[in-house]
Amino acid sequence: MATRIGIIGGGVQGLSCGWYLAQHGFSVSLFERGVCGSEASGASAGLLASAGDSHAHDDSTFSVLRRHSCALWRDYAAALQRASASTIDYKTTGSLCLAFDGDEHRHWQHHDGGTGVPLDDEALLAREPFVSRDVFSAVYYGEDSHVDGRLVMRALSKAFVRAGGHLHEQATVTEISNKRGRVSGVRLADGTFCACDFVVVAAGAWSGTIDGVAQACVVRPVKGQMLSVDMGDKAYVRHALWCLSSHRDFFDTFYMVPRSDGRLLIGASVEDVGFDKRVTAGALHALLDSAVRVVPALQACPVVATWAGLRPLAYQQTPFIGALDGDPDGLLYACGHYRHGFLLAPYSAQVITDMIVGEVGADKKVAGGVA
Ligand SMILES: Cc1cc2nc3c(=O)[nH]c(=O)nc-3n(C[C@H](O)[C@H](O)[C@H](O)COP(=O)(O)OP(=O)(O)OC[C@H]3O[C@@H](n4cnc5c(N)ncnc54)[C@H](O)[C@@H]3O)c2cc1C
């Protein structure tokens, strides 16, 4: 009988792990409380940036992991598009970090190990002709890419099922059971019990709320609000743009990411308000005010959508990828990726897959989990 794996959560983490594991011939059942991609993963801007995000994780280990994950994405994106026969709008346009004065310029120059390339006025305007003349300088990170998060979620669901995975939506897991020191399965809210040899907890900001997870699995929600505008065919913004904020109540940095269909995503707030996903006037005002200051022409663009999602922030800001001390054998975690769940998805999926393949003996590769 094939090894049975239960995955809790149909976000980018759960589906990436599920897709990798199903390709290895395991019998994988993924349980999603609602619809796949309806929480943080559906809200994501899809930035796969080794630059830009100065808010957290700026230690050098994380910088190395970010760069490694950016490199993994090239193959991951190609494989996902092939496996799902769909596009995910993967683009390597590079990021431009914009400064309004010398202090901001120094901030971006020293960012991410000083790997960015400073651009003079002429070079900046050649790349972004619509940025405000008040922008003082820019630092360019040419290898950064981005994807359309919603397209990725659709492609992952398709690829998972095509690889033989069993997708169960509207299926809430209430409890992880174990017997004689090993996981034995998951119990659903309707009372159904599904026997499993391994269980992967990928329930995002809710990971710590399921009976049977380790006490150490402390994950909390951090709200992010975003909006999109329609640029039509004007291409007012051509790269992912990053700026420091003048609305520190809502965010320290903000970004704008263009999509192939003419939308421009503007985000994102960083708010410690529990499981509240309401979109607020204050955050939208801060985002729009910031965006128009950088690219004044955006004020004529219609607003297409507003939304909010809950980023899963792990205790000590290090994602749980792998096993935790004291847990029954076979219980693994892929949660707490905070602002980098898309960027780190191929890495987590590979670590979890290596651990399971290693344990069942088909392959003796050693796992590199960071839990
Ligand atoms: C506004 C915003 C912008 C972002 N931008 C980026 C970005 O540009 N780049 C990047 O890398 N990251 C970004 N992130 C972060 C990224 O979206 C998250 O890190 C990532 O989506 C987390 O994925 P996940 O699968 O762990 O969680 P989620 O996507 O939240 O998925 C968890 C799933 O588990 C389900 N679930 C919960 N409890 C149960 C249960 N008991 N039983 C069954 N199912 C359950 C939920 O319904 C949910 O679908 C952003 C986040 C936000 C909010």
The ligand as an SDF file (V2000), in Angstrom:
LIG
                    3D

 53 58  0  0  0  0  0  0  0  0999 V2000
   -1.3260   41.2550    1.4060 C   0  0  0  0  0  0  0  0  0  0  0  0
   -0.2880   40.1970    1.3580 C   0  0  0  0  0  0  0  0  0  0  0  0
    0.7500   40.2730    0.4300 C   0  0  0  0  0  0  0  0  0  0  0  0
    1.7270   39.2760    0.3730 C   0  0  0  0  0  0  0  0  0  0  0  0
    2.7170   39.3600   -0.5830 N   0  0  0  0  0  0  0  0  0  0  0  0
    3.6410   38.3620   -0.6640 C   0  0  0  0  0  0  0  0  0  0  0  0
    4.6370   38.3990   -1.6830 C   0  0  0  0  0  0  0  0  0  0  0  0
    4.6630   39.3160   -2.4940 O   0  0  0  0  0  0  0  0  0  0  0  0
    5.5410   37.3800   -1.7430 N   0  0  0  0  0  0  0  0  0  0  0  0
    5.5240   36.3280   -0.8540 C   0  0  0  0  0  0  0  0  0  0  0  0
    6.3910   35.4440   -0.9440 O   0  0  0  0  0  0  0  0  0  0  0  0
    4.5870   36.2920    0.1300 N   0  0  0  0  0  0  0  0  0  0  0  0
    3.6600   37.2730    0.2410 C   0  0  0  0  0  0  0  0  0  0  0  0
    2.7170   37.2490    1.2250 N   0  0  0  0  0  0  0  0  0  0  0  0
    2.7750   36.1780    2.2140 C   0  0  0  0  0  0  0  0  0  0  0  0
    2.1980   34.9100    1.6450 C   0  0  0  0  0  0  0  0  0  0  0  0
    0.9750   35.1800    1.0200 O   0  0  0  0  0  0  0  0  0  0  0  0
    2.0100   33.9000    2.7910 C   0  0  0  0  0  0  0  0  0  0  0  0
    3.2480   33.7100    3.4520 O   0  0  0  0  0  0  0  0  0  0  0  0
    1.5580   32.5690    2.2220 C   0  0  0  0  0  0  0  0  0  0  0  0
    0.4310   32.7340    1.4030 O   0  0  0  0  0  0  0  0  0  0  0  0
    1.2400   31.6120    3.3520 C   0  0  0  0  0  0  0  0  0  0  0  0
    0.7820   30.4350    2.7600 O   0  0  0  0  0  0  0  0  0  0  0  0
    0.1720   29.2900    3.6460 P   0  0  0  0  0  0  0  0  0  0  0  0
   -0.1620   28.1870    2.7180 O   0  0  0  0  0  0  0  0  0  0  0  0
    1.0970   29.0030    4.7810 O   0  0  0  0  0  0  0  0  0  0  0  0
   -1.1240   29.9540    4.3170 O   0  0  0  0  0  0  0  0  0  0  0  0
   -2.5740   30.2810    3.7100 P   0  0  0  0  0  0  0  0  0  0  0  0
   -2.5210   30.7560    2.3270 O   0  0  0  0  0  0  0  0  0  0  0  0
   -3.2680   31.1570    4.7090 O   0  0  0  0  0  0  0  0  0  0  0  0
   -3.2540   28.8590    3.6620 O   0  0  0  0  0  0  0  0  0  0  0  0
   -3.6200   28.1520    4.8080 C   0  0  0  0  0  0  0  0  0  0  0  0
   -4.8890   27.4030    4.4600 C   0  0  0  0  0  0  0  0  0  0  0  0
   -5.2280   26.5260    5.5330 O   0  0  0  0  0  0  0  0  0  0  0  0
   -6.6250   26.4880    5.6400 C   0  0  0  0  0  0  0  0  0  0  0  0
   -6.9660   26.0000    6.9840 N   0  0  0  0  0  0  0  0  0  0  0  0
   -6.8130   26.6460    8.1670 C   0  0  0  0  0  0  0  0  0  0  0  0
   -7.1990   25.8640    9.1810 N   0  0  0  0  0  0  0  0  0  0  0  0
   -7.6060   24.6890    8.6320 C   0  0  0  0  0  0  0  0  0  0  0  0
   -8.1330   23.4860    9.1710 C   0  0  0  0  0  0  0  0  0  0  0  0
   -8.2830   23.3200   10.4910 N   0  0  0  0  0  0  0  0  0  0  0  0
   -8.4690   22.4790    8.3170 N   0  0  0  0  0  0  0  0  0  0  0  0
   -8.2960   22.6160    6.9570 C   0  0  0  0  0  0  0  0  0  0  0  0
   -7.8080   23.7540    6.4090 N   0  0  0  0  0  0  0  0  0  0  0  0
   -7.4460   24.7720    7.2280 C   0  0  0  0  0  0  0  0  0  0  0  0
   -7.0640   27.9130    5.3780 C   0  0  0  0  0  0  0  0  0  0  0  0
   -8.4330   27.9780    4.9730 O   0  0  0  0  0  0  0  0  0  0  0  0
   -6.0890   28.3370    4.2940 C   0  0  0  0  0  0  0  0  0  0  0  0
   -6.6220   28.1820    2.9850 O   0  0  0  0  0  0  0  0  0  0  0  0
    1.6950   38.1980    1.2900 C   0  0  0  0  0  0  0  0  0  0  0  0
    0.6530   38.1070    2.2030 C   0  0  0  0  0  0  0  0  0  0  0  0
   -0.3420   39.0810    2.2360 C   0  0  0  0  0  0  0  0  0  0  0  0
   -1.4650   38.9530    3.2140 C   0  0  0  0  0  0  0  0  0  0  0  0
  1  2  1  0
  2  3  1  0
  2 52  2  0
  3  4  2  0
  4  5  1  0
  4 50  1  0
  5  6  2  0
  6  7  1  0
  6 13  1  0
  7  8  2  0
  7  9  1  0
  9 10  1  0
 10 11  2  0
 10 12  1  0
 12 13  2  0
 13 14  1  0
 14 15  1  0
 14 50  1  0
 15 16  1  0
 16 17  1  0
 16 18  1  0
 18 19  1  0
 18 20  1  0
 20 21  1  0
 20 22  1  0
 22 23  1  0
 23 24  1  0
 24 25  2  0
 24 26  1  0
 24 27  1  0
 27 28  1  0
 28 29  2  0
 28 30  1  0
 28 31  1  0
 31 32  1  0
 32 33  1  0
 33 34  1  0
 33 48  1  0
 34 35  1  0
 35 36  1  0
 35 46  1  0
 36 37  1  0
 36 45  1  0
 37 38  2  0
 38 39  1  0
 39 40  1  0
 39 45  2  0
 40 41  1  0
 40 42  2  0
 42 43  1  0
 43 44  2  0
 44 45  1  0
 46 47  1  0
 46 48  1  0
 48 49  1  0
 50 51  2  0
 51 52  1  0
 52 53  1  0
M  END
$$$$
